[in-house]
Amino acid sequence: MRSPRGWSEPGQRPEFDEYSVVLAGTLVVEGRSGIHAIGAGQAVIVEKGEWVRYGTPHEGGAEDTAVCVPAFRPGRVHKDDG
């Protein structure tokens, strides 16, 4: 996924484990353990049912890839209203 500077998703509680690897830029991940800036070459794991919000507030945005286990299906992500 490529996301520009200023992009963000609503908070969500997915019904799957999600492994995200940042290929370029910086992905900001907000979760139960705080707010983390994940840079190129780094990864983050968000466990099933954990609340998370992703964003790219920094110059240049980010490019990342995510693996969902079990595989993503619509309706398995519970996003916050808004």
Backbone atoms as SQL, in Angstrom:
CREATE TABLE atoms (id INTEGER PRIMARY KEY, chain TEXT, resi INTEGER, resn TEXT, atom TEXT, x REAL, y REAL, z REAL);
INSERT INTO atoms VALUES
  (1, 'A', 1, 'MET', 'N', 0.845, -1.160, 0.000),
  (2, 'A', 1, 'MET', 'CA', 0.000, 0.000, 0.000),
  (3, 'A', 1, 'MET', 'C', 0.893, 1.225, 0.000),
  (4, 'A', 2, 'ARG', 'N', 0.491, 2.234, -0.739),
  (5, 'A', 2, 'ARG', 'CA', 1.166, 3.532, -0.708),
  (6, 'A', 2, 'ARG', 'C', 0.208, 4.545, -0.115),
  (7, 'A', 3, 'SER', 'N', 0.675, 5.281, 0.864),
  (8, 'A', 3, 'SER', 'CA', -0.168, 6.287, 1.504),
  (9, 'A', 3, 'SER', 'C', 0.590, 7.613, 1.564),
  (10, 'A', 4, 'PRO', 'N', -0.094, 8.702, 1.204),
  (11, 'A', 4, 'PRO', 'CA', 0.558, 10.010, 1.191),
  (12, 'A', 4, 'PRO', 'C', 0.667, 10.604, 2.590),
  (13, 'A', 5, 'ARG', 'N', 1.467, 11.638, 2.714),
  (14, 'A', 5, 'ARG', 'CA', 1.550, 12.386, 3.972),
  (15, 'A', 5, 'ARG', 'C', 0.150, 12.874, 4.336),
  (16, 'A', 6, 'GLY', 'N', -0.210, 12.718, 5.589),
  (17, 'A', 6, 'GLY', 'CA', -1.506, 13.180, 6.085),
  (18, 'A', 6, 'GLY', 'C', -2.605, 12.130, 6.062),
  (19, 'A', 7, 'TRP', 'N', -2.346, 10.958, 5.507),
  (20, 'A', 7, 'TRP', 'CA', -3.347, 9.891, 5.459),
  (21, 'A', 7, 'TRP', 'C', -3.478, 9.240, 6.828),
  (22, 'A', 8, 'SER', 'N', -4.703, 8.812, 7.162),
  (23, 'A', 8, 'SER', 'CA', -4.911, 7.998, 8.364),
  (24, 'A', 8, 'SER', 'C', -6.189, 7.186, 8.203),
  (25, 'A', 9, 'GLU', 'N', -6.236, 6.063, 8.871),
  (26, 'A', 9, 'GLU', 'CA', -7.427, 5.228, 8.912),
  (27, 'A', 9, 'GLU', 'C', -8.118, 5.473, 10.237),
  (28, 'A', 10, 'PRO', 'N', -9.424, 5.189, 10.302),
  (29, 'A', 10, 'PRO', 'CA', -10.069, 5.217, 11.615),
  (30, 'A', 10, 'PRO', 'C', -9.520, 4.075, 12.462),
  (31, 'A', 11, 'GLY', 'N', -9.623, 4.210, 13.771),
  (32, 'A', 11, 'GLY', 'CA', -9.232, 3.118, 14.646),
  (33, 'A', 11, 'GLY', 'C', -10.052, 1.884, 14.332),
  (34, 'A', 12, 'GLN', 'N', -9.495, 0.708, 14.605),
  (35, 'A', 12, 'GLN', 'CA', -10.187, -0.528, 14.250),
  (36, 'A', 12, 'GLN', 'C', -9.743, -1.675, 15.143),
  (37, 'A', 13, 'ARG', 'N', -10.552, -2.736, 15.174),
  (38, 'A', 13, 'ARG', 'CA', -10.241, -3.974, 15.891),
  (39, 'A', 13, 'ARG', 'C', -10.418, -5.134, 14.904),
  (40, 'A', 14, 'PRO', 'N', -9.379, -5.497, 14.197),
  (41, 'A', 14, 'PRO', 'CA', -9.511, -6.579, 13.221),
  (42, 'A', 14, 'PRO', 'C', -9.662, -7.946, 13.880),
  (43, 'A', 15, 'GLU', 'N', -10.300, -8.875, 13.166),
  (44, 'A', 15, 'GLU', 'CA', -10.481, -10.246, 13.634),
  (45, 'A', 15, 'GLU', 'C', -9.398, -11.155, 13.066),
  (46, 'A', 16, 'PHE', 'N', -8.192, -10.631, 12.944),
  (47, 'A', 16, 'PHE', 'CA', -7.067, -11.404, 12.423),
  (48, 'A', 16, 'PHE', 'C', -5.785, -10.761, 12.921),
  (49, 'A', 17, 'ASP', 'N', -4.702, -11.518, 12.934),
  (50, 'A', 17, 'ASP', 'CA', -3.380, -10.966, 13.218),
  (51, 'A', 17, 'ASP', 'C', -2.902, -10.270, 11.947),
  (52, 'A', 18, 'GLU', 'N', -2.260, -9.112, 12.088),
  (53, 'A', 18, 'GLU', 'CA', -1.784, -8.369, 10.926),
  (54, 'A', 18, 'GLU', 'C', -0.300, -8.050, 11.100),
  (55, 'A', 19, 'TYR', 'N', 0.481, -8.467, 10.126),
  (56, 'A', 19, 'TYR', 'CA', 1.924, -8.225, 10.090),
  (57, 'A', 19, 'TYR', 'C', 2.172, -7.192, 9.005),
  (58, 'A', 20, 'SER', 'N', 2.687, -6.014, 9.348),
  (59, 'A', 20, 'SER', 'CA', 2.949, -4.958, 8.372),
  (60, 'A', 20, 'SER', 'C', 4.448, -4.690, 8.308),
  (61, 'A', 21, 'VAL', 'N', 4.978, -4.680, 7.089),
  (62, 'A', 21, 'VAL', 'CA', 6.389, -4.394, 6.844),
  (63, 'A', 21, 'VAL', 'C', 6.462, -3.087, 6.062),
  (64, 'A', 22, 'VAL', 'N', 7.220, -2.134, 6.577),
  (65, 'A', 22, 'VAL', 'CA', 7.359, -0.827, 5.918),
  (66, 'A', 22, 'VAL', 'C', 8.501, -0.925, 4.908),
  (67, 'A', 23, 'LEU', 'N', 8.189, -0.611, 3.667),
  (68, 'A', 23, 'LEU', 'CA', 9.165, -0.676, 2.583),
  (69, 'A', 23, 'LEU', 'C', 9.849, 0.665, 2.360),
  (70, 'A', 24, 'ALA', 'N', 9.118, 1.760, 2.582),
  (71, 'A', 24, 'ALA', 'CA', 9.661, 3.109, 2.399),
  (72, 'A', 24, 'ALA', 'C', 8.883, 4.081, 3.280),
  (73, 'A', 25, 'GLY', 'N', 9.535, 5.141, 3.715),
  (74, 'A', 25, 'GLY', 'CA', 8.878, 6.157, 4.534),
  (75, 'A', 25, 'GLY', 'C', 8.676, 5.700, 5.960),
  (76, 'A', 26, 'THR', 'N', 7.643, 6.283, 6.611),
  (77, 'A', 26, 'THR', 'CA', 7.353, 5.984, 8.014),
  (78, 'A', 26, 'THR', 'C', 5.855, 5.783, 8.205),
  (79, 'A', 27, 'LEU', 'N', 5.485, 4.657, 8.791),
  (80, 'A', 27, 'LEU', 'CA', 4.110, 4.344, 9.146),
  (81, 'A', 27, 'LEU', 'C', 3.966, 4.555, 10.645),
  (82, 'A', 28, 'VAL', 'N', 2.989, 5.346, 11.055),
  (83, 'A', 28, 'VAL', 'CA', 2.748, 5.576, 12.482),
  (84, 'A', 28, 'VAL', 'C', 1.613, 4.647, 12.914),
  (85, 'A', 29, 'VAL', 'N', 1.883, 3.873, 13.971),
  (86, 'A', 29, 'VAL', 'CA', 0.939, 2.886, 14.465),
  (87, 'A', 29, 'VAL', 'C', 0.598, 3.242, 15.906),
  (88, 'A', 30, 'GLU', 'N', -0.680, 3.472, 16.144),
  (89, 'A', 30, 'GLU', 'CA', -1.167, 3.791, 17.489),
  (90, 'A', 30, 'GLU', 'C', -1.917, 2.578, 18.014),
  (91, 'A', 31, 'GLY', 'N', -1.520, 2.087, 19.197),
  (92, 'A', 31, 'GLY', 'CA', -2.159, 0.916, 19.771),
  (93, 'A', 31, 'GLY', 'C', -2.077, 0.937, 21.276),
  (94, 'A', 32, 'ARG', 'N', -2.327, -0.201, 21.888),
  (95, 'A', 32, 'ARG', 'CA', -2.380, -0.282, 23.358),
  (96, 'A', 32, 'ARG', 'C', -1.038, 0.041, 24.009),
  (97, 'A', 33, 'SER', 'N', 0.051, -0.174, 23.275),
  (98, 'A', 33, 'SER', 'CA', 1.370, 0.094, 23.859),
  (99, 'A', 33, 'SER', 'C', 1.896, 1.490, 23.541),
  (100, 'A', 34, 'GLY', 'N', 1.068, 2.314, 22.907),
  (101, 'A', 34, 'GLY', 'CA', 1.477, 3.680, 22.613),
  (102, 'A', 34, 'GLY', 'C', 1.480, 3.977, 21.130),
  (103, 'A', 35, 'ILE', 'N', 2.227, 5.003, 20.765),
  (104, 'A', 35, 'ILE', 'CA', 2.337, 5.433, 19.380),
  (105, 'A', 35, 'ILE', 'C', 3.760, 5.161, 18.928),
  (106, 'A', 36, 'HIS', 'N', 3.887, 4.449, 17.805),
  (107, 'A', 36, 'HIS', 'CA', 5.195, 4.031, 17.312),
  (108, 'A', 36, 'HIS', 'C', 5.374, 4.445, 15.861),
  (109, 'A', 37, 'ALA', 'N', 6.538, 4.979, 15.547),
  (110, 'A', 37, 'ALA', 'CA', 6.901, 5.310, 14.173),
  (111, 'A', 37, 'ALA', 'C', 7.718, 4.143, 13.630),
  (112, 'A', 38, 'ILE', 'N', 7.185, 3.465, 12.615),
  (113, 'A', 38, 'ILE', 'CA', 7.818, 2.285, 12.039),
  (114, 'A', 38, 'ILE', 'C', 8.443, 2.699, 10.709),
  (115, 'A', 39, 'GLY', 'N', 9.760, 2.606, 10.609),
  (116, 'A', 39, 'GLY', 'CA', 10.481, 3.061, 9.433),
  (117, 'A', 39, 'GLY', 'C', 10.761, 1.950, 8.435),
  (118, 'A', 40, 'ALA', 'N', 11.295, 2.342, 7.289),
  (119, 'A', 40, 'ALA', 'CA', 11.634, 1.400, 6.231),
  (120, 'A', 40, 'ALA', 'C', 12.539, 0.291, 6.773),
  (121, 'A', 41, 'GLY', 'N', 12.197, -0.947, 6.441),
  (122, 'A', 41, 'GLY', 'CA', 12.963, -2.095, 6.905),
  (123, 'A', 41, 'GLY', 'C', 12.497, -2.643, 8.237),
  (124, 'A', 42, 'GLN', 'N', 11.508, -1.991, 8.865),
  (125, 'A', 42, 'GLN', 'CA', 10.975, -2.455, 10.146),
  (126, 'A', 42, 'GLN', 'C', 9.576, -3.034, 9.936),
  (127, 'A', 43, 'ALA', 'N', 9.105, -3.754, 10.940),
  (128, 'A', 43, 'ALA', 'CA', 7.785, -4.378, 10.880),
  (129, 'A', 43, 'ALA', 'C', 7.056, -4.194, 12.202),
  (130, 'A', 44, 'VAL', 'N', 5.745, -4.381, 12.152),
  (131, 'A', 44, 'VAL', 'CA', 4.920, -4.316, 13.350),
  (132, 'A', 44, 'VAL', 'C', 3.894, -5.447, 13.268),
  (133, 'A', 45, 'ILE', 'N', 3.575, -6.032, 14.416),
  (134, 'A', 45, 'ILE', 'CA', 2.563, -7.080, 14.494),
  (135, 'A', 45, 'ILE', 'C', 1.428, -6.558, 15.367),
  (136, 'A', 46, 'VAL', 'N', 0.208, -6.623, 14.847),
  (137, 'A', 46, 'VAL', 'CA', -0.983, -6.252, 15.606),
  (138, 'A', 46, 'VAL', 'C', -1.808, -7.524, 15.763),
  (139, 'A', 47, 'GLU', 'N', -2.071, -7.902, 16.998),
  (140, 'A', 47, 'GLU', 'CA', -2.777, -9.150, 17.265),
  (141, 'A', 47, 'GLU', 'C', -4.279, -9.003, 17.100),
  (142, 'A', 48, 'LYS', 'N', -4.925, -10.097, 16.757),
  (143, 'A', 48, 'LYS', 'CA', -6.376, -10.180, 16.592),
  (144, 'A', 48, 'LYS', 'C', -7.077, -9.522, 17.779),
  (145, 'A', 49, 'GLY', 'N', -8.055, -8.651, 17.485),
  (146, 'A', 49, 'GLY', 'CA', -8.852, -8.003, 18.518),
  (147, 'A', 49, 'GLY', 'C', -8.223, -6.788, 19.156),
  (148, 'A', 50, 'GLU', 'N', -6.953, -6.516, 18.856),
  (149, 'A', 50, 'GLU', 'CA', -6.268, -5.350, 19.419),
  (150, 'A', 50, 'GLU', 'C', -6.698, -4.086, 18.667),
  (151, 'A', 51, 'TRP', 'N', -6.987, -3.012, 19.399),
  (152, 'A', 51, 'TRP', 'CA', -7.337, -1.743, 18.765),
  (153, 'A', 51, 'TRP', 'C', -6.077, -1.130, 18.160),
  (154, 'A', 52, 'VAL', 'N', -6.212, -0.627, 16.919),
  (155, 'A', 52, 'VAL', 'CA', -5.072, -0.036, 16.228),
  (156, 'A', 52, 'VAL', 'C', -5.557, 1.072, 15.288),
  (157, 'A', 53, 'ARG', 'N', -4.681, 2.051, 15.086),
  (158, 'A', 53, 'ARG', 'CA', -4.935, 3.091, 14.085),
  (159, 'A', 53, 'ARG', 'C', -3.618, 3.343, 13.354),
  (160, 'A', 54, 'TYR', 'N', -3.687, 3.354, 12.016),
  (161, 'A', 54, 'TYR', 'CA', -2.517, 3.586, 11.175),
  (162, 'A', 54, 'TYR', 'C', -2.583, 4.971, 10.555),
  (163, 'A', 55, 'GLY', 'N', -1.423, 5.584, 10.352),
  (164, 'A', 55, 'GLY', 'CA', -1.374, 6.879, 9.695),
  (165, 'A', 55, 'GLY', 'C', 0.016, 7.159, 9.146),
  (166, 'A', 56, 'THR', 'N', 0.077, 8.159, 8.260),
  (167, 'A', 56, 'THR', 'CA', 1.366, 8.569, 7.687),
  (168, 'A', 56, 'THR', 'C', 1.451, 10.098, 7.730),
  (169, 'A', 57, 'PRO', 'N', 1.747, 10.658, 8.903),
  (170, 'A', 57, 'PRO', 'CA', 1.800, 12.113, 9.041),
  (171, 'A', 57, 'PRO', 'C', 3.095, 12.748, 8.539),
  (172, 'A', 58, 'HIS', 'N', 4.114, 11.944, 8.276),
  (173, 'A', 58, 'HIS', 'CA', 5.426, 12.489, 7.928),
  (174, 'A', 58, 'HIS', 'C', 5.578, 12.755, 6.434),
  (175, 'A', 59, 'GLU', 'N', 6.481, 13.648, 6.117),
  (176, 'A', 59, 'GLU', 'CA', 6.800, 13.986, 4.728),
  (177, 'A', 59, 'GLU', 'C', 7.105, 12.722, 3.931),
  (178, 'A', 60, 'GLY', 'N', 6.522, 12.600, 2.758),
  (179, 'A', 60, 'GLY', 'CA', 6.782, 11.455, 1.898),
  (180, 'A', 60, 'GLY', 'C', 5.850, 10.280, 2.105),
  (181, 'A', 61, 'GLY', 'N', 5.039, 10.296, 3.192),
  (182, 'A', 61, 'GLY', 'CA', 4.110, 9.195, 3.433),
  (183, 'A', 61, 'GLY', 'C', 4.838, 7.898, 3.688),
  (184, 'A', 62, 'ALA', 'N', 4.259, 6.789, 3.205),
  (185, 'A', 62, 'ALA', 'CA', 4.863, 5.471, 3.424),
  (186, 'A', 62, 'ALA', 'C', 4.402, 4.489, 2.361),
  (187, 'A', 63, 'GLU', 'N', 5.178, 3.445, 2.228),
  (188, 'A', 63, 'GLU', 'CA', 4.807, 2.297, 1.415),
  (189, 'A', 63, 'GLU', 'C', 5.013, 1.079, 2.302),
  (190, 'A', 64, 'ASP', 'N', 3.965, 0.254, 2.423),
  (191, 'A', 64, 'ASP', 'CA', 4.069, -0.925, 3.269),
  (192, 'A', 64, 'ASP', 'C', 3.276, -2.070, 2.669),
  (193, 'A', 65, 'THR', 'N', 3.543, -3.245, 3.179),
  (194, 'A', 65, 'THR', 'CA', 2.762, -4.415, 2.794),
  (195, 'A', 65, 'THR', 'C', 2.298, -5.101, 4.072),
  (196, 'A', 66, 'ALA', 'N', 1.096, -5.662, 4.028),
  (197, 'A', 66, 'ALA', 'CA', 0.532, -6.308, 5.211),
  (198, 'A', 66, 'ALA', 'C', 0.114, -7.736, 4.877),
  (199, 'A', 67, 'VAL', 'N', 0.315, -8.618, 5.850),
  (200, 'A', 67, 'VAL', 'CA', -0.133, -9.997, 5.742),
  (201, 'A', 67, 'VAL', 'C', -1.112, -10.222, 6.881),
  (202, 'A', 68, 'CYS', 'N', -2.309, -10.687, 6.533),
  (203, 'A', 68, 'CYS', 'CA', -3.357, -10.924, 7.526),
  (204, 'A', 68, 'CYS', 'C', -3.567, -12.428, 7.676),
  (205, 'A', 69, 'VAL', 'N', -3.594, -12.906, 8.929),
  (206, 'A', 69, 'VAL', 'CA', -3.740, -14.335, 9.204),
  (207, 'A', 69, 'VAL', 'C', -4.866, -14.534, 10.211),
  (208, 'A', 70, 'PRO', 'N', -5.979, -15.210, 9.905),
  (209, 'A', 70, 'PRO', 'CA', -6.294, -15.699, 8.572),
  (210, 'A', 70, 'PRO', 'C', -6.524, -14.538, 7.608),
  (211, 'A', 71, 'ALA', 'N', -6.624, -14.853, 6.335),
  (212, 'A', 71, 'ALA', 'CA', -6.707, -13.833, 5.282),
  (213, 'A', 71, 'ALA', 'C', -7.836, -12.835, 5.533),
  (214, 'A', 72, 'PHE', 'N', -7.598, -11.574, 5.106),
  (215, 'A', 72, 'PHE', 'CA', -8.574, -10.491, 5.236),
  (216, 'A', 72, 'PHE', 'C', -9.840, -10.831, 4.469),
  (217, 'A', 73, 'ARG', 'N', -10.986, -10.514, 5.064),
  (218, 'A', 73, 'ARG', 'CA', -12.294, -10.584, 4.411),
  (219, 'A', 73, 'ARG', 'C', -13.080, -9.379, 4.868),
  (220, 'A', 74, 'PRO', 'N', -13.842, -8.733, 3.956),
  (221, 'A', 74, 'PRO', 'CA', -14.702, -7.631, 4.404),
  (222, 'A', 74, 'PRO', 'C', -15.586, -8.106, 5.563),
  (223, 'A', 75, 'GLY', 'N', -15.823, -7.227, 6.513),
  (224, 'A', 75, 'GLY', 'CA', -16.634, -7.568, 7.680),
  (225, 'A', 75, 'GLY', 'C', -15.827, -8.109, 8.844),
  (226, 'A', 76, 'ARG', 'N', -14.539, -8.364, 8.628),
  (227, 'A', 76, 'ARG', 'CA', -13.702, -8.876, 9.715),
  (228, 'A', 76, 'ARG', 'C', -12.882, -7.775, 10.351),
  (229, 'A', 77, 'VAL', 'N', -13.124, -6.533, 9.930),
  (230, 'A', 77, 'VAL', 'CA', -12.458, -5.367, 10.517),
  (231, 'A', 77, 'VAL', 'C', -13.550, -4.480, 11.086),
  (232, 'A', 78, 'HIS', 'N', -13.452, -4.160, 12.346),
  (233, 'A', 78, 'HIS', 'CA', -14.464, -3.340, 13.010),
  (234, 'A', 78, 'HIS', 'C', -13.876, -1.950, 13.239),
  (235, 'A', 79, 'LYS', 'N', -14.202, -1.021, 12.297),
  (236, 'A', 79, 'LYS', 'CA', -13.634, 0.331, 12.350),
  (237, 'A', 79, 'LYS', 'C', -14.471, 1.225, 13.256),
  (238, 'A', 80, 'ASP', 'N', -13.784, 2.190, 13.888),
  (239, 'A', 80, 'ASP', 'CA', -14.473, 3.176, 14.703),
  (240, 'A', 80, 'ASP', 'C', -15.386, 4.014, 13.814),
  (241, 'A', 81, 'ASP', 'N', -16.457, 4.548, 14.387),
  (242, 'A', 81, 'ASP', 'CA', -17.320, 5.468, 13.652),
  (243, 'A', 81, 'ASP', 'C', -16.575, 6.753, 13.378),
  (244, 'A', 82, 'GLY', 'N', -16.894, 7.363, 12.243),
  (245, 'A', 82, 'GLY', 'CA', -16.278, 8.652, 11.981),
  (246, 'A', 82, 'GLY', 'C', -15.710, 8.793, 10.670);
